[in-house]
Amino acid sequence: MNKRKTINWIISFPFILVVIGVAFCEVNKAYWDHRVKELCEKDGGVTIYKKVVISKDNYPNMKFTSAGQPILPFKSRATGKDPFYRSTTNDSIHKGYLLLEVRRHEQSIVRALDKKILSKSVHYFRRGGDFPTGIMHPSSYGCKSNEKELSEYESVITVER
């Protein structure tokens, strides 16, 4: 009888460890998903500080899309001829077990002349934290995108026709 209990224990122990590991991973992801949701509600989304109207004639070196919207370079590629650029920051908020990471991504549209921020978009997300199986991509969770807000973020620079 004792041998049978020992064999059952030896057989079930790895299964118990896997169940505990999966449960830990899922609880940890749920906690960080909740924290990301709180951060999104508190600080996430789009903020418009100032809208500007420009003329293509005043900015002959500026590139435009076929729809007439300005193409803004990122700060690292902006030259002295670019009147506006995009600035980005990507900060790590938490790095945890099983490659779980929570990050804050901010992108701003900046007027080069006075470094004034015209609009900014803030997004939080969690990536990873899954039980290590090696057969799937890491899961993720982030702020819900609002197409109207993103459109407003992009349209702070209006081109006069």
Phi and psi in radians as a Rosetta constraint file:
Dihedral C 1 N 2 CA 2 C 2 CIRCULARHARMONIC -1.141 0.35
Dihedral N 2 CA 2 C 2 N 3 CIRCULARHARMONIC -0.656 0.35
Dihedral C 2 N 3 CA 3 C 3 CIRCULARHARMONIC -1.096 0.35
Dihedral N 3 CA 3 C 3 N 4 CIRCULARHARMONIC -0.706 0.35
Dihedral C 3 N 4 CA 4 C 4 CIRCULARHARMONIC -1.128 0.35
Dihedral N 4 CA 4 C 4 N 5 CIRCULARHARMONIC -0.732 0.35
Dihedral C 4 N 5 CA 5 C 5 CIRCULARHARMONIC -1.093 0.35
Dihedral N 5 CA 5 C 5 N 6 CIRCULARHARMONIC -0.739 0.35
Dihedral C 5 N 6 CA 6 C 6 CIRCULARHARMONIC -1.115 0.35
Dihedral N 6 CA 6 C 6 N 7 CIRCULARHARMONIC -0.771 0.35
Dihedral C 6 N 7 CA 7 C 7 CIRCULARHARMONIC -1.129 0.35
Dihedral N 7 CA 7 C 7 N 8 CIRCULARHARMONIC -0.762 0.35
Dihedral C 7 N 8 CA 8 C 8 CIRCULARHARMONIC -1.055 0.35
Dihedral N 8 CA 8 C 8 N 9 CIRCULARHARMONIC -0.724 0.35
Dihedral C 8 N 9 CA 9 C 9 CIRCULARHARMONIC -1.125 0.35
Dihedral N 9 CA 9 C 9 N 10 CIRCULARHARMONIC -0.783 0.35
Dihedral C 9 N 10 CA 10 C 10 CIRCULARHARMONIC -1.092 0.35
Dihedral N 10 CA 10 C 10 N 11 CIRCULARHARMONIC -0.689 0.35
Dihedral C 10 N 11 CA 11 C 11 CIRCULARHARMONIC -1.248 0.35
Dihedral N 11 CA 11 C 11 N 12 CIRCULARHARMONIC -0.692 0.35
Dihedral C 11 N 12 CA 12 C 12 CIRCULARHARMONIC -1.502 0.35
Dihedral N 12 CA 12 C 12 N 13 CIRCULARHARMONIC -0.325 0.35
Dihedral C 12 N 13 CA 13 C 13 CIRCULARHARMONIC -1.024 0.35
Dihedral N 13 CA 13 C 13 N 14 CIRCULARHARMONIC -0.838 0.35
Dihedral C 13 N 14 CA 14 C 14 CIRCULARHARMONIC -1.056 0.35
Dihedral N 14 CA 14 C 14 N 15 CIRCULARHARMONIC -0.686 0.35
Dihedral C 14 N 15 CA 15 C 15 CIRCULARHARMONIC -1.081 0.35
Dihedral N 15 CA 15 C 15 N 16 CIRCULARHARMONIC -0.735 0.35
Dihedral C 15 N 16 CA 16 C 16 CIRCULARHARMONIC -1.101 0.35
Dihedral N 16 CA 16 C 16 N 17 CIRCULARHARMONIC -0.732 0.35
Dihedral C 16 N 17 CA 17 C 17 CIRCULARHARMONIC -1.079 0.35
Dihedral N 17 CA 17 C 17 N 18 CIRCULARHARMONIC -0.729 0.35
Dihedral C 17 N 18 CA 18 C 18 CIRCULARHARMONIC -1.119 0.35
Dihedral N 18 CA 18 C 18 N 19 CIRCULARHARMONIC -0.772 0.35
Dihedral C 18 N 19 CA 19 C 19 CIRCULARHARMONIC -1.072 0.35
Dihedral N 19 CA 19 C 19 N 20 CIRCULARHARMONIC -0.768 0.35
Dihedral C 19 N 20 CA 20 C 20 CIRCULARHARMONIC -1.107 0.35
Dihedral N 20 CA 20 C 20 N 21 CIRCULARHARMONIC -0.750 0.35
Dihedral C 20 N 21 CA 21 C 21 CIRCULARHARMONIC -1.090 0.35
Dihedral N 21 CA 21 C 21 N 22 CIRCULARHARMONIC -0.791 0.35
Dihedral C 21 N 22 CA 22 C 22 CIRCULARHARMONIC -1.105 0.35
Dihedral N 22 CA 22 C 22 N 23 CIRCULARHARMONIC -0.770 0.35
Dihedral C 22 N 23 CA 23 C 23 CIRCULARHARMONIC -1.066 0.35
Dihedral N 23 CA 23 C 23 N 24 CIRCULARHARMONIC -0.777 0.35
Dihedral C 23 N 24 CA 24 C 24 CIRCULARHARMONIC -1.032 0.35
Dihedral N 24 CA 24 C 24 N 25 CIRCULARHARMONIC -0.820 0.35
Dihedral C 24 N 25 CA 25 C 25 CIRCULARHARMONIC -1.060 0.35
Dihedral N 25 CA 25 C 25 N 26 CIRCULARHARMONIC -0.794 0.35
Dihedral C 25 N 26 CA 26 C 26 CIRCULARHARMONIC -1.176 0.35
Dihedral N 26 CA 26 C 26 N 27 CIRCULARHARMONIC -0.689 0.35
Dihedral C 26 N 27 CA 27 C 27 CIRCULARHARMONIC -1.161 0.35
Dihedral N 27 CA 27 C 27 N 28 CIRCULARHARMONIC -0.743 0.35
Dihedral C 27 N 28 CA 28 C 28 CIRCULARHARMONIC -1.091 0.35
Dihedral N 28 CA 28 C 28 N 29 CIRCULARHARMONIC -0.776 0.35
Dihedral C 28 N 29 CA 29 C 29 CIRCULARHARMONIC -1.106 0.35
Dihedral N 29 CA 29 C 29 N 30 CIRCULARHARMONIC -0.729 0.35
Dihedral C 29 N 30 CA 30 C 30 CIRCULARHARMONIC -1.083 0.35
Dihedral N 30 CA 30 C 30 N 31 CIRCULARHARMONIC -0.715 0.35
Dihedral C 30 N 31 CA 31 C 31 CIRCULARHARMONIC -1.064 0.35
Dihedral N 31 CA 31 C 31 N 32 CIRCULARHARMONIC -0.860 0.35
Dihedral C 31 N 32 CA 32 C 32 CIRCULARHARMONIC -1.244 0.35
Dihedral N 32 CA 32 C 32 N 33 CIRCULARHARMONIC -0.544 0.35
Dihedral C 32 N 33 CA 33 C 33 CIRCULARHARMONIC -1.097 0.35
Dihedral N 33 CA 33 C 33 N 34 CIRCULARHARMONIC -0.705 0.35
Dihedral C 33 N 34 CA 34 C 34 CIRCULARHARMONIC -1.129 0.35
Dihedral N 34 CA 34 C 34 N 35 CIRCULARHARMONIC -0.747 0.35
Dihedral C 34 N 35 CA 35 C 35 CIRCULARHARMONIC -1.108 0.35
Dihedral N 35 CA 35 C 35 N 36 CIRCULARHARMONIC -0.717 0.35
Dihedral C 35 N 36 CA 36 C 36 CIRCULARHARMONIC -1.085 0.35
Dihedral N 36 CA 36 C 36 N 37 CIRCULARHARMONIC -0.749 0.35
Dihedral C 36 N 37 CA 37 C 37 CIRCULARHARMONIC -1.050 0.35
Dihedral N 37 CA 37 C 37 N 38 CIRCULARHARMONIC -0.742 0.35
Dihedral C 37 N 38 CA 38 C 38 CIRCULARHARMONIC -1.085 0.35
Dihedral N 38 CA 38 C 38 N 39 CIRCULARHARMONIC -0.777 0.35
Dihedral C 38 N 39 CA 39 C 39 CIRCULARHARMONIC -1.105 0.35
Dihedral N 39 CA 39 C 39 N 40 CIRCULARHARMONIC -0.692 0.35
Dihedral C 39 N 40 CA 40 C 40 CIRCULARHARMONIC -1.084 0.35
Dihedral N 40 CA 40 C 40 N 41 CIRCULARHARMONIC -0.778 0.35
Dihedral C 40 N 41 CA 41 C 41 CIRCULARHARMONIC -1.166 0.35
Dihedral N 41 CA 41 C 41 N 42 CIRCULARHARMONIC -0.616 0.35
Dihedral C 41 N 42 CA 42 C 42 CIRCULARHARMONIC -1.381 0.35
Dihedral N 42 CA 42 C 42 N 43 CIRCULARHARMONIC -0.791 0.35
Dihedral C 42 N 43 CA 43 C 43 CIRCULARHARMONIC -2.236 0.35
Dihedral N 43 CA 43 C 43 N 44 CIRCULARHARMONIC -0.225 0.35
Dihedral C 43 N 44 CA 44 C 44 CIRCULARHARMONIC -1.366 0.35
Dihedral N 44 CA 44 C 44 N 45 CIRCULARHARMONIC 2.926 0.35
Dihedral C 44 N 45 CA 45 C 45 CIRCULARHARMONIC 1.877 0.35
Dihedral N 45 CA 45 C 45 N 46 CIRCULARHARMONIC -2.878 0.35
Dihedral C 45 N 46 CA 46 C 46 CIRCULARHARMONIC -1.937 0.35
Dihedral N 46 CA 46 C 46 N 47 CIRCULARHARMONIC 2.408 0.35
Dihedral C 46 N 47 CA 47 C 47 CIRCULARHARMONIC -2.174 0.35
Dihedral N 47 CA 47 C 47 N 48 CIRCULARHARMONIC 2.210 0.35
Dihedral C 47 N 48 CA 48 C 48 CIRCULARHARMONIC -1.800 0.35
Dihedral N 48 CA 48 C 48 N 49 CIRCULARHARMONIC 2.140 0.35
Dihedral C 48 N 49 CA 49 C 49 CIRCULARHARMONIC -1.718 0.35
Dihedral N 49 CA 49 C 49 N 50 CIRCULARHARMONIC -0.691 0.35
Dihedral C 49 N 50 CA 50 C 50 CIRCULARHARMONIC -2.763 0.35
Dihedral N 50 CA 50 C 50 N 51 CIRCULARHARMONIC 2.398 0.35
Dihedral C 50 N 51 CA 51 C 51 CIRCULARHARMONIC -1.814 0.35
Dihedral N 51 CA 51 C 51 N 52 CIRCULARHARMONIC 2.495 0.35
Dihedral C 51 N 52 CA 52 C 52 CIRCULARHARMONIC -2.224 0.35
Dihedral N 52 CA 52 C 52 N 53 CIRCULARHARMONIC 2.604 0.35
Dihedral C 52 N 53 CA 53 C 53 CIRCULARHARMONIC -1.985 0.35
Dihedral N 53 CA 53 C 53 N 54 CIRCULARHARMONIC 2.224 0.35
Dihedral C 53 N 54 CA 54 C 54 CIRCULARHARMONIC -2.158 0.35
Dihedral N 54 CA 54 C 54 N 55 CIRCULARHARMONIC 2.906 0.35
Dihedral C 54 N 55 CA 55 C 55 CIRCULARHARMONIC -2.072 0.35
Dihedral N 55 CA 55 C 55 N 56 CIRCULARHARMONIC 2.439 0.35
Dihedral C 55 N 56 CA 56 C 56 CIRCULARHARMONIC -1.055 0.35
Dihedral N 56 CA 56 C 56 N 57 CIRCULARHARMONIC -0.541 0.35
Dihedral C 56 N 57 CA 57 C 57 CIRCULARHARMONIC -1.128 0.35
Dihedral N 57 CA 57 C 57 N 58 CIRCULARHARMONIC -0.614 0.35
Dihedral C 57 N 58 CA 58 C 58 CIRCULARHARMONIC -1.335 0.35
Dihedral N 58 CA 58 C 58 N 59 CIRCULARHARMONIC -0.302 0.35
Dihedral C 58 N 59 CA 59 C 59 CIRCULARHARMONIC -2.255 0.35
Dihedral N 59 CA 59 C 59 N 60 CIRCULARHARMONIC 1.235 0.35
Dihedral C 59 N 60 CA 60 C 60 CIRCULARHARMONIC -1.147 0.35
Dihedral N 60 CA 60 C 60 N 61 CIRCULARHARMONIC -0.417 0.35
Dihedral C 60 N 61 CA 61 C 61 CIRCULARHARMONIC -1.540 0.35
Dihedral N 61 CA 61 C 61 N 62 CIRCULARHARMONIC -0.126 0.35
Dihedral C 61 N 62 CA 62 C 62 CIRCULARHARMONIC -1.364 0.35
Dihedral N 62 CA 62 C 62 N 63 CIRCULARHARMONIC 2.437 0.35
Dihedral C 62 N 63 CA 63 C 63 CIRCULARHARMONIC -1.649 0.35
Dihedral N 63 CA 63 C 63 N 64 CIRCULARHARMONIC 2.578 0.35
Dihedral C 63 N 64 CA 64 C 64 CIRCULARHARMONIC -2.293 0.35
Dihedral N 64 CA 64 C 64 N 65 CIRCULARHARMONIC 2.656 0.35
Dihedral C 64 N 65 CA 65 C 65 CIRCULARHARMONIC -1.316 0.35
Dihedral N 65 CA 65 C 65 N 66 CIRCULARHARMONIC 3.010 0.35
Dihedral C 65 N 66 CA 66 C 66 CIRCULARHARMONIC -1.135 0.35
Dihedral N 66 CA 66 C 66 N 67 CIRCULARHARMONIC -0.393 0.35
Dihedral C 66 N 67 CA 67 C 67 CIRCULARHARMONIC -1.485 0.35
Dihedral N 67 CA 67 C 67 N 68 CIRCULARHARMONIC -0.029 0.35
Dihedral C 67 N 68 CA 68 C 68 CIRCULARHARMONIC 1.594 0.35
Dihedral N 68 CA 68 C 68 N 69 CIRCULARHARMONIC 0.069 0.35
Dihedral C 68 N 69 CA 69 C 69 CIRCULARHARMONIC -1.446 0.35
Dihedral N 69 CA 69 C 69 N 70 CIRCULARHARMONIC 2.483 0.35
Dihedral C 69 N 70 CA 70 C 70 CIRCULARHARMONIC -1.192 0.35
Dihedral N 70 CA 70 C 70 N 71 CIRCULARHARMONIC 2.524 0.35
Dihedral C 70 N 71 CA 71 C 71 CIRCULARHARMONIC -1.699 0.35
Dihedral N 71 CA 71 C 71 N 72 CIRCULARHARMONIC 2.047 0.35
Dihedral C 71 N 72 CA 72 C 72 CIRCULARHARMONIC -1.805 0.35
Dihedral N 72 CA 72 C 72 N 73 CIRCULARHARMONIC 2.190 0.35
Dihedral C 72 N 73 CA 73 C 73 CIRCULARHARMONIC -1.329 0.35
Dihedral N 73 CA 73 C 73 N 74 CIRCULARHARMONIC 2.796 0.35
Dihedral C 73 N 74 CA 74 C 74 CIRCULARHARMONIC -1.304 0.35
Dihedral N 74 CA 74 C 74 N 75 CIRCULARHARMONIC 2.700 0.35
Dihedral C 74 N 75 CA 75 C 75 CIRCULARHARMONIC -0.898 0.35
Dihedral N 75 CA 75 C 75 N 76 CIRCULARHARMONIC -0.698 0.35
Dihedral C 75 N 76 CA 76 C 76 CIRCULARHARMONIC -1.142 0.35
Dihedral N 76 CA 76 C 76 N 77 CIRCULARHARMONIC -0.389 0.35
Dihedral C 76 N 77 CA 77 C 77 CIRCULARHARMONIC -1.887 0.35
Dihedral N 77 CA 77 C 77 N 78 CIRCULARHARMONIC -0.045 0.35
Dihedral C 77 N 78 CA 78 C 78 CIRCULARHARMONIC -1.247 0.35
Dihedral N 78 CA 78 C 78 N 79 CIRCULARHARMONIC 2.513 0.35
Dihedral C 78 N 79 CA 79 C 79 CIRCULARHARMONIC -1.946 0.35
Dihedral N 79 CA 79 C 79 N 80 CIRCULARHARMONIC 3.094 0.35
Dihedral C 79 N 80 CA 80 C 80 CIRCULARHARMONIC -1.124 0.35
Dihedral N 80 CA 80 C 80 N 81 CIRCULARHARMONIC -0.286 0.35
Dihedral C 80 N 81 CA 81 C 81 CIRCULARHARMONIC -1.500 0.35
Dihedral N 81 CA 81 C 81 N 82 CIRCULARHARMONIC -0.217 0.35
Dihedral C 81 N 82 CA 82 C 82 CIRCULARHARMONIC -1.494 0.35
Dihedral N 82 CA 82 C 82 N 83 CIRCULARHARMONIC 2.045 0.35
Dihedral C 82 N 83 CA 83 C 83 CIRCULARHARMONIC -1.338 0.35
Dihedral N 83 CA 83 C 83 N 84 CIRCULARHARMONIC -0.358 0.35
Dihedral C 83 N 84 CA 84 C 84 CIRCULARHARMONIC -2.412 0.35
Dihedral N 84 CA 84 C 84 N 85 CIRCULARHARMONIC 2.669 0.35
Dihedral C 84 N 85 CA 85 C 85 CIRCULARHARMONIC -2.654 0.35
Dihedral N 85 CA 85 C 85 N 86 CIRCULARHARMONIC 2.941 0.35
Dihedral C 85 N 86 CA 86 C 86 CIRCULARHARMONIC -1.774 0.35
Dihedral N 86 CA 86 C 86 N 87 CIRCULARHARMONIC 2.392 0.35
Dihedral C 86 N 87 CA 87 C 87 CIRCULARHARMONIC -2.071 0.35
Dihedral N 87 CA 87 C 87 N 88 CIRCULARHARMONIC 2.371 0.35
Dihedral C 87 N 88 CA 88 C 88 CIRCULARHARMONIC -2.256 0.35
Dihedral N 88 CA 88 C 88 N 89 CIRCULARHARMONIC 2.575 0.35
Dihedral C 88 N 89 CA 89 C 89 CIRCULARHARMONIC -2.320 0.35
Dihedral N 89 CA 89 C 89 N 90 CIRCULARHARMONIC 2.546 0.35
Dihedral C 89 N 90 CA 90 C 90 CIRCULARHARMONIC -2.427 0.35
Dihedral N 90 CA 90 C 90 N 91 CIRCULARHARMONIC 1.718 0.35
Dihedral C 90 N 91 CA 91 C 91 CIRCULARHARMONIC -1.867 0.35
Dihedral N 91 CA 91 C 91 N 92 CIRCULARHARMONIC 2.441 0.35
Dihedral C 91 N 92 CA 92 C 92 CIRCULARHARMONIC -1.458 0.35
Dihedral N 92 CA 92 C 92 N 93 CIRCULARHARMONIC 2.231 0.35
Dihedral C 92 N 93 CA 93 C 93 CIRCULARHARMONIC -1.698 0.35
Dihedral N 93 CA 93 C 93 N 94 CIRCULARHARMONIC -0.632 0.35
Dihedral C 93 N 94 CA 94 C 94 CIRCULARHARMONIC -2.686 0.35
Dihedral N 94 CA 94 C 94 N 95 CIRCULARHARMONIC 2.345 0.35
Dihedral C 94 N 95 CA 95 C 95 CIRCULARHARMONIC -2.131 0.35
Dihedral N 95 CA 95 C 95 N 96 CIRCULARHARMONIC 2.176 0.35
Dihedral C 95 N 96 CA 96 C 96 CIRCULARHARMONIC -2.267 0.35
Dihedral N 96 CA 96 C 96 N 97 CIRCULARHARMONIC -2.802 0.35
Dihedral C 96 N 97 CA 97 C 97 CIRCULARHARMONIC -1.134 0.35
Dihedral N 97 CA 97 C 97 N 98 CIRCULARHARMONIC 2.673 0.35
Dihedral C 97 N 98 CA 98 C 98 CIRCULARHARMONIC 0.930 0.35
Dihedral N 98 CA 98 C 98 N 99 CIRCULARHARMONIC 0.746 0.35
Dihedral C 98 N 99 CA 99 C 99 CIRCULARHARMONIC 1.061 0.35
Dihedral N 99 CA 99 C 99 N 100 CIRCULARHARMONIC 0.415 0.35
Dihedral C 99 N 100 CA 100 C 100 CIRCULARHARMONIC -1.277 0.35
Dihedral N 100 CA 100 C 100 N 101 CIRCULARHARMONIC 2.274 0.35
Dihedral C 100 N 101 CA 101 C 101 CIRCULARHARMONIC -2.484 0.35
Dihedral N 101 CA 101 C 101 N 102 CIRCULARHARMONIC 2.408 0.35
Dihedral C 101 N 102 CA 102 C 102 CIRCULARHARMONIC -2.040 0.35
Dihedral N 102 CA 102 C 102 N 103 CIRCULARHARMONIC 2.278 0.35
Dihedral C 102 N 103 CA 103 C 103 CIRCULARHARMONIC -2.280 0.35
Dihedral N 103 CA 103 C 103 N 104 CIRCULARHARMONIC 2.726 0.35
Dihedral C 103 N 104 CA 104 C 104 CIRCULARHARMONIC -2.050 0.35
Dihedral N 104 CA 104 C 104 N 105 CIRCULARHARMONIC 2.152 0.35
Dihedral C 104 N 105 CA 105 C 105 CIRCULARHARMONIC -1.998 0.35
Dihedral N 105 CA 105 C 105 N 106 CIRCULARHARMONIC 2.189 0.35
Dihedral C 105 N 106 CA 106 C 106 CIRCULARHARMONIC -2.188 0.35
Dihedral N 106 CA 106 C 106 N 107 CIRCULARHARMONIC 2.337 0.35
Dihedral C 106 N 107 CA 107 C 107 CIRCULARHARMONIC -2.226 0.35
Dihedral N 107 CA 107 C 107 N 108 CIRCULARHARMONIC 2.328 0.35
Dihedral C 107 N 108 CA 108 C 108 CIRCULARHARMONIC -2.207 0.35
Dihedral N 108 CA 108 C 108 N 109 CIRCULARHARMONIC 2.635 0.35
Dihedral C 108 N 109 CA 109 C 109 CIRCULARHARMONIC -1.806 0.35
Dihedral N 109 CA 109 C 109 N 110 CIRCULARHARMONIC 2.158 0.35
Dihedral C 109 N 110 CA 110 C 110 CIRCULARHARMONIC -2.109 0.35
Dihedral N 110 CA 110 C 110 N 111 CIRCULARHARMONIC 2.409 0.35
Dihedral C 110 N 111 CA 111 C 111 CIRCULARHARMONIC -1.471 0.35
Dihedral N 111 CA 111 C 111 N 112 CIRCULARHARMONIC 2.108 0.35
Dihedral C 111 N 112 CA 112 C 112 CIRCULARHARMONIC -1.122 0.35
Dihedral N 112 CA 112 C 112 N 113 CIRCULARHARMONIC -0.607 0.35
Dihedral C 112 N 113 CA 113 C 113 CIRCULARHARMONIC -0.959 0.35
Dihedral N 113 CA 113 C 113 N 114 CIRCULARHARMONIC -0.856 0.35
Dihedral C 113 N 114 CA 114 C 114 CIRCULARHARMONIC -2.133 0.35
Dihedral N 114 CA 114 C 114 N 115 CIRCULARHARMONIC 0.131 0.35
Dihedral C 114 N 115 CA 115 C 115 CIRCULARHARMONIC 1.060 0.35
Dihedral N 115 CA 115 C 115 N 116 CIRCULARHARMONIC 0.438 0.35
Dihedral C 115 N 116 CA 116 C 116 CIRCULARHARMONIC -1.366 0.35
Dihedral N 116 CA 116 C 116 N 117 CIRCULARHARMONIC 2.293 0.35
Dihedral C 116 N 117 CA 117 C 117 CIRCULARHARMONIC -1.407 0.35
Dihedral N 117 CA 117 C 117 N 118 CIRCULARHARMONIC 2.151 0.35
Dihedral C 117 N 118 CA 118 C 118 CIRCULARHARMONIC -1.534 0.35
Dihedral N 118 CA 118 C 118 N 119 CIRCULARHARMONIC -0.683 0.35
Dihedral C 118 N 119 CA 119 C 119 CIRCULARHARMONIC -2.723 0.35
Dihedral N 119 CA 119 C 119 N 120 CIRCULARHARMONIC 2.751 0.35
Dihedral C 119 N 120 CA 120 C 120 CIRCULARHARMONIC -2.499 0.35
Dihedral N 120 CA 120 C 120 N 121 CIRCULARHARMONIC 2.642 0.35
Dihedral C 120 N 121 CA 121 C 121 CIRCULARHARMONIC -2.212 0.35
Dihedral N 121 CA 121 C 121 N 122 CIRCULARHARMONIC 2.216 0.35
Dihedral C 121 N 122 CA 122 C 122 CIRCULARHARMONIC -2.064 0.35
Dihedral N 122 CA 122 C 122 N 123 CIRCULARHARMONIC 2.325 0.35
Dihedral C 122 N 123 CA 123 C 123 CIRCULARHARMONIC -2.407 0.35
Dihedral N 123 CA 123 C 123 N 124 CIRCULARHARMONIC 2.322 0.35
Dihedral C 123 N 124 CA 124 C 124 CIRCULARHARMONIC -1.932 0.35
Dihedral N 124 CA 124 C 124 N 125 CIRCULARHARMONIC 2.577 0.35
Dihedral C 124 N 125 CA 125 C 125 CIRCULARHARMONIC -2.704 0.35
Dihedral N 125 CA 125 C 125 N 126 CIRCULARHARMONIC 2.675 0.35
Dihedral C 125 N 126 CA 126 C 126 CIRCULARHARMONIC -1.972 0.35
Dihedral N 126 CA 126 C 126 N 127 CIRCULARHARMONIC 2.383 0.35
Dihedral C 126 N 127 CA 127 C 127 CIRCULARHARMONIC -2.309 0.35
Dihedral N 127 CA 127 C 127 N 128 CIRCULARHARMONIC 2.392 0.35
Dihedral C 127 N 128 CA 128 C 128 CIRCULARHARMONIC 1.475 0.35
Dihedral N 128 CA 128 C 128 N 129 CIRCULARHARMONIC -2.851 0.35
Dihedral C 128 N 129 CA 129 C 129 CIRCULARHARMONIC 1.600 0.35
Dihedral N 129 CA 129 C 129 N 130 CIRCULARHARMONIC 0.158 0.35
Dihedral C 129 N 130 CA 130 C 130 CIRCULARHARMONIC -1.403 0.35
Dihedral N 130 CA 130 C 130 N 131 CIRCULARHARMONIC 2.748 0.35
Dihedral C 130 N 131 CA 131 C 131 CIRCULARHARMONIC -1.108 0.35
Dihedral N 131 CA 131 C 131 N 132 CIRCULARHARMONIC 2.310 0.35
Dihedral C 131 N 132 CA 132 C 132 CIRCULARHARMONIC -1.270 0.35
Dihedral N 132 CA 132 C 132 N 133 CIRCULARHARMONIC 1.740 0.35
Dihedral C 132 N 133 CA 133 C 133 CIRCULARHARMONIC -1.872 0.35
Dihedral N 133 CA 133 C 133 N 134 CIRCULARHARMONIC -0.468 0.35
Dihedral C 133 N 134 CA 134 C 134 CIRCULARHARMONIC 1.367 0.35
Dihedral N 134 CA 134 C 134 N 135 CIRCULARHARMONIC 0.102 0.35
Dihedral C 134 N 135 CA 135 C 135 CIRCULARHARMONIC -1.989 0.35
Dihedral N 135 CA 135 C 135 N 136 CIRCULARHARMONIC 0.076 0.35
Dihedral C 135 N 136 CA 136 C 136 CIRCULARHARMONIC -2.520 0.35
Dihedral N 136 CA 136 C 136 N 137 CIRCULARHARMONIC 2.837 0.35
Dihedral C 136 N 137 CA 137 C 137 CIRCULARHARMONIC -1.324 0.35
Dihedral N 137 CA 137 C 137 N 138 CIRCULARHARMONIC 2.684 0.35
Dihedral C 137 N 138 CA 138 C 138 CIRCULARHARMONIC -1.108 0.35
Dihedral N 138 CA 138 C 138 N 139 CIRCULARHARMONIC 2.525 0.35
Dihedral C 138 N 139 CA 139 C 139 CIRCULARHARMONIC -1.358 0.35
Dihedral N 139 CA 139 C 139 N 140 CIRCULARHARMONIC 2.911 0.35
Dihedral C 139 N 140 CA 140 C 140 CIRCULARHARMONIC -2.646 0.35
Dihedral N 140 CA 140 C 140 N 141 CIRCULARHARMONIC 2.856 0.35
Dihedral C 140 N 141 CA 141 C 141 CIRCULARHARMONIC -2.657 0.35
Dihedral N 141 CA 141 C 141 N 142 CIRCULARHARMONIC 2.421 0.35
Dihedral C 141 N 142 CA 142 C 142 CIRCULARHARMONIC -2.701 0.35
Dihedral N 142 CA 142 C 142 N 143 CIRCULARHARMONIC 3.133 0.35
Dihedral C 142 N 143 CA 143 C 143 CIRCULARHARMONIC -1.029 0.35
Dihedral N 143 CA 143 C 143 N 144 CIRCULARHARMONIC 2.496 0.35
Dihedral C 143 N 144 CA 144 C 144 CIRCULARHARMONIC -1.263 0.35
Dihedral N 144 CA 144 C 144 N 145 CIRCULARHARMONIC 2.370 0.35
Dihedral C 144 N 145 CA 145 C 145 CIRCULARHARMONIC -1.423 0.35
Dihedral N 145 CA 145 C 145 N 146 CIRCULARHARMONIC 2.369 0.35
Dihedral C 145 N 146 CA 146 C 146 CIRCULARHARMONIC -1.947 0.35
Dihedral N 146 CA 146 C 146 N 147 CIRCULARHARMONIC 1.889 0.35
Dihedral C 146 N 147 CA 147 C 147 CIRCULARHARMONIC -1.009 0.35
Dihedral N 147 CA 147 C 147 N 148 CIRCULARHARMONIC -0.656 0.35
Dihedral C 147 N 148 CA 148 C 148 CIRCULARHARMONIC -1.121 0.35
Dihedral N 148 CA 148 C 148 N 149 CIRCULARHARMONIC -0.793 0.35
Dihedral C 148 N 149 CA 149 C 149 CIRCULARHARMONIC -1.096 0.35
Dihedral N 149 CA 149 C 149 N 150 CIRCULARHARMONIC -0.770 0.35
Dihedral C 149 N 150 CA 150 C 150 CIRCULARHARMONIC -1.103 0.35
Dihedral N 150 CA 150 C 150 N 151 CIRCULARHARMONIC -0.631 0.35
Dihedral C 150 N 151 CA 151 C 151 CIRCULARHARMONIC -1.140 0.35
Dihedral N 151 CA 151 C 151 N 152 CIRCULARHARMONIC -0.719 0.35
Dihedral C 151 N 152 CA 152 C 152 CIRCULARHARMONIC -1.128 0.35
Dihedral N 152 CA 152 C 152 N 153 CIRCULARHARMONIC -0.714 0.35
Dihedral C 152 N 153 CA 153 C 153 CIRCULARHARMONIC -0.999 0.35
Dihedral N 153 CA 153 C 153 N 154 CIRCULARHARMONIC -0.758 0.35
Dihedral C 153 N 154 CA 154 C 154 CIRCULARHARMONIC -1.286 0.35
Dihedral N 154 CA 154 C 154 N 155 CIRCULARHARMONIC -0.453 0.35
Dihedral C 154 N 155 CA 155 C 155 CIRCULARHARMONIC -1.744 0.35
Dihedral N 155 CA 155 C 155 N 156 CIRCULARHARMONIC 0.447 0.35
Dihedral C 155 N 156 CA 156 C 156 CIRCULARHARMONIC -1.263 0.35
Dihedral N 156 CA 156 C 156 N 157 CIRCULARHARMONIC -0.296 0.35
Dihedral C 156 N 157 CA 157 C 157 CIRCULARHARMONIC -1.892 0.35
Dihedral N 157 CA 157 C 157 N 158 CIRCULARHARMONIC 1.970 0.35
Dihedral C 157 N 158 CA 158 C 158 CIRCULARHARMONIC -1.820 0.35
Dihedral N 158 CA 158 C 158 N 159 CIRCULARHARMONIC 2.331 0.35
Dihedral C 158 N 159 CA 159 C 159 CIRCULARHARMONIC -1.667 0.35
Dihedral N 159 CA 159 C 159 N 160 CIRCULARHARMONIC 2.158 0.35
Dihedral C 159 N 160 CA 160 C 160 CIRCULARHARMONIC -1.231 0.35
Dihedral N 160 CA 160 C 160 N 161 CIRCULARHARMONIC 2.356 0.35
